[in-house]
Amino acid sequence: MRGLMASVYGSALGVLLPRGCAGCDRPDDVLCDDCCILFGRTLARPVPGTTTGLCYGCGEYEGAVRRAILSWKDHGDEECDGRFAGLFADLACRGDVARPGERVALVPAPSSAASMRTRGRWHMRDLAARTARLLSARGIDATCLPVLRSARLSSKSVETTSAAQRAERIRNSIVVVDAMACRRRELIIIDDIMTTGSTLRRCVAELNDAGGTVRAALTLGHVPERAASRLDGNAENLLAARE
């Protein structure tokens, strides 16, 4: 009944306040064809520890791609879930990291407790679950495996300790909560954005240590490397603030 009421409410709201494309605000579209094209690339950046050595991205995190991701991630545009899941499924197949007849688990990148309270959900878990269902419909034995969590990391501790202590805290900032579920599993990490790659590298290391085999990572957007390089020197502080 609750789901039915939500659907009716959403339909009524759509009549009264027609939505626009999340990327360009074109009327009456969740993500228009032109913006979908911007998400249809196969970008690749290195991520050590994966069997492919790569993180694939749907598009450059700028312009309409950036606006669409932020609308979905930070402004509650959950209607984008279906479109983004389709983009991830297409990317996994284009990158040849998920093939028919194979068994693979999609591991969503963790969100902090604070961000989940703000958004009301773990947005990457929901997206990974939808992507897994789409891949299953293509003959791939795909499941969602939400085993990564963000550990508490205060910005004060990052700023006031030595470099060695900061590095140790960063290594412990992401943990696997169910190592048994990872063992001898083929894994693909799913995240929204790749900036410097530090978060993905930590996710890969934790999953490998738990006995899994990480094939690759997939993201909706790659921050252009010229911008990411400017942020890399401040990676520890970015980590502390990351949601």
N, C-alpha and C positions, 0 to 999 in steps of 0.2 A: 504493500500500500504506500509506504514511504517513497519507494522508487517511482511509482505511478504518479504520485502527487508532484514529485520533483520534475518529472517529465512534462506534466501538464503545465506547471508553473513556468518551466523553461520555454515551452512553446508559446505561452501567452506573452511572456516577456519579449520573446523574439518578434512577435507581431507589433507590440507597443514600441519597442526600442530595437529596431533591426541592427544586427551586428555588422561589423566590417572585418575585412581580412586582417589577421593578426600582424601581418608584415607591412601592408601598405594602406589598410583601411578601405579597400575597395568594398562597396556595399554588398551585403547578402552573401558573404563567403567567409568560411573559417580560415582557409589559407588558399588564396587564389592560384590559378595555374601559373602565372608569371612568377610568383614567390616560390611555388613548389619547384620550378626549374632551378632557382637559386640554391635550393636544398638538394638538388639532384647530382651533385658532383661526387667524386671519390677522392677526397684529399687524403694524404698520408703523411704522418710524422712518426719519427722513431720512438718506440717505447721498449726499452730493454727488459728482458725477462719473459716476453711473450714469444710463442713459437714463430709467429710471423715477423716479430720485431717492430710491429706497427700499431698505430692508432689511426683508424679511418674516420674521416669526418664528412658530414653531408654538405657543408658549405662554410664559407668564410664568415666569421662572427663579426659582421659589420652590416650597416644598412638595414634592409628589410629582414635579413636573417636574424640579426641582433634584436630588432624590435619584436619579431614573432616569438623568439625564445623568451625574452623578458616578459612579454604579455602573458605567456603560458606559465612561466616559472614564478614570477613575482606579483602578478596581478590576477591570478586565479582563473585564467582562461582554459578551463579543463576541456572545452570542446576541441582543443588542439591535440588532445591525447591520441585520438584515432589517426589523425594525419601524421603526427610525429612517429607513431608506432609503424605506420606504413613506410615512412622514410627509412626508419631503422631496419626494417625487414628487407627492403630493397638494397640498402647499403651492405648488409651482411651477405646477401647473395652476390652482389657485384664484387665485393672483396673476397669472395670465395672462402669465407670463414664459417659458413653454415651451409651444408650440402644435404640434399635429400637422402634419407636413409641413415643419417648420422644422429648421434645423441649429443646434445650440447646444452649447457646451462647458462642463462644470462644472469649476470651478477650486477645488480644496480649499485652505483656508487653511493656511499652513505651520505645522509644529511644530518646536521646537528639537531639536537633536541629542540633548540630555540627556533630553528627554521621550520621544523615540523609543526611546532605550536603556532607559529605565525601563519603558515600556509594551510594548516589543517590536514596535512597528509605528507607522506614520503613520496614526492613527485616522481622520482626515478624508479621506485619500486612499481608504482602503478604503470608507468610507461614500459618497463621491462616485461611485466606480466602481459600486457597487451601485445607487445612485440612477439613474445613467445607463442601466443595463440596464433598470430598471423603466420609465423614460421611453421608451426605445426600443420596449418592448413596447406602448406606447400610441401608437405611430406618430410619435414625435418622434426626429429624428436626433441623439441625445445621446451625447456621449463625455466621458470624464474627461481633463482636461488638467492634470496636476500640475506646474506650472511655477513656482510660488512657493516661495521658500526663506527661512528666517530666518537673517540674518547674525548673527555674534557681537556681543553688546552687553553689556559688563560693567556691573554696577550701580555700580561705583566710578567709571567714566568718566561716568556720568549724574549722580552726586552731586557731583562735584568740578569740573565745567566750567561755563562761562557758559551762560546761557539760549540764546544763539545757537548755541553748540556743541552743546548738548543737542538742539536742534531739528534740526540737521544730522545728528546721529547717528541720531535717530529716523527721519528721512527715508530713511536708508540701512539701516534695520534689516530690511527685507524687499526681496528682489530677485527679478527674473524671470530664470530660467536659460535660457530658450529663447524669445527675442523673436519669431523667425520663426514659431513655432507659434501665436503670438497674433494675428498681423497679419490684419486683415480678418475676424476671428472674432467671433461673438456669444458673450459669456461671462456666466456666472452664478457668483458666488463662494459657496462653501459653507463655513460655519463652525459650531461648536457653540453658542457663546454670543455675544451682543452685549452688552457692558458699556457703555463710554463711546463706542464706535464708532471709536476711534483706530486699532485694527488694521485694521478694514475699510476705513477711508479710505485708509490706506497701501497696502493691496492694490489698491484701485481705481485709485489714482494710478499705481502701477507698471504695471498691466496696460494702462491707457490710454496711458501713455508708450511701451509696447511695440507699440502699434498695434492693440490690441484694442478692442472696444466692450463695456463692461460694462453689461448690462441691469439687474441687481439683485444683491442679496446675499440669501441664505437662511440662517437659523439655527434650531436647535432651540429655543433659549430666549432671551428678551430679559430682561436684568436690569431690574427696575422702575426707571423713570427717577428716582424719588426716591432710590433707592440709588445708581444710576449717577452722579448729580450729585455725591454725596459723594466719589466716587472720582476724578472728573475732574481735580481739581487735582493729583492724584498720578499722573497718567497716565504720566509718563516712568519713574518707578520701577516701576510696574506692568508696563510694557513690558519692562524689563530682567529682571523675574522671570517673565514670561509663559512658559508651556510650551506 
